[in-house]
Amino acid sequence: MISQILSPVHTSSRDDAVLQALVGFVTDEGLVPGDRLPTERVLAERLKVSRTTVREALTRWQELGLVERRQGSGTYLKAAVTRNMLHMPLTLASGNDFNSLMHTLEIRRGLEAEAAALSAARVSDADIAMIEQKLIRMEEAFHERHGMSADEDWDFHLAVFRTSGNPLFEQIIAAMYEMFHRFWEHPLGVRDFGHASFPYHRTLFNAIAARDPIAARAEALKLIATVEDDLKRGAANLKKQTQKNRVHI
């Protein structure tokens, strides 16, 4: 069946052609989120391209939040894929300086607040149970590892985005994964960065569980405000240290 659907690619723009071929395969096969794609080796053989080309195409899908790669298991579809789907690549400046982190935070503020409000308005009982499960795991990790709960924190926020009812939220946040994770790398030398935001994860969940969009948006904004305070604290400490170093020179 795979050999009949996936035919060799003949074009100078092989990366885009591979993506188009994959879209056709997913559509024709009727694959839905959770289904596994053929291996990179099989895709490369059928499309007559290198495994590197296939890997790069799948990486683009991963960055868009369309697929998930599981170590030792394979590549799985995470979101619906259609022929009229548009790809919106993001070009992001890397950096762990105050301005770069603030730019990231400003985007996150808008995404988090709106997604929280939509989630509160649209969640099902099953959604609430799923978000609470992610929250409990995050809280456990936070206490067990003395505040080091980056992965669990990400899973909690991803659950809120996922239950917003708008798949673009999850795709955009997935595309910005690496950028957002800079906040858990002790930015600007703040060792307890993000600790102040910890209790607001619970109050945010409570607002969503109560199906109160206004309260959910407010709690999301409070959470982001603590992160901004941490950034400003770190920037101020670095400035003081720089001034101190100049005095000793």
TANORLIN-V718742 format. One record per backbone hydrogen bond with DSSP energy under -0.5 kcal/mol. NH is the residue of the N-H (numbers start at 1). CO is the residue of the C=O. Records with the same first field share a line. If there is no record, write none. Layout:
# TANORLIN-V718742
NH=CO  CO
This chain:
# TANORLIN-V718742
5=1  2
6=2
7=5
9=47
14=12
17=13
18=14
19=15
20=16
21=17
22=18
23=19
24=20
25=21
26=22
27=23
28=24
29=25
30=26  27
31=26
34=77
35=32
37=75
43=39
44=40
45=41
46=42
47=43
48=44
49=44
54=50
55=51
56=52
57=53
58=54
59=55
60=56
61=57
62=58
63=59
64=60
65=62
66=61
67=61
68=76
70=68  74
71=69
73=70
74=70
76=68
77=35
78=66
79=66
85=82
89=87
92=90
101=97
102=98
103=99
104=100
105=101
106=102
107=103
108=104
109=105
110=106
111=107
112=108
113=109
114=110
115=111
116=112
117=113
118=114
119=115
120=116
121=117
122=118  119
123=119
128=124
129=125
130=126
131=127
132=128
133=129
134=130
135=131
136=132
137=133
138=134
139=135
140=136
141=137
142=138
143=139
144=140
145=141
146=143
147=142
148=145
149=147
153=149
154=150
155=151
156=152
157=153
158=154
159=155
160=156
161=157
162=158
163=159
164=161
165=162
167=165
169=166
170=166
171=167
172=168
173=169
174=170
175=171
176=172
177=174
180=176
181=177
182=179
183=180
184=181
185=182
188=96
189=186
190=187
191=189
193=190
195=192
197=194
198=194  195
200=197
201=197  198
202=198
203=199
204=200
205=201
206=202
207=203
208=204
209=205
210=206
211=208
212=207
213=211
216=212
217=213
218=214
219=215
220=216
221=217
222=218
223=219
224=220
225=221
226=222
227=223
228=224
229=225
230=226
231=227
232=228
233=229
234=230
235=231
236=232
237=233
238=234
239=235
240=236
241=237
242=238
243=239
244=240
245=241
246=242
247=243
248=244
249=245
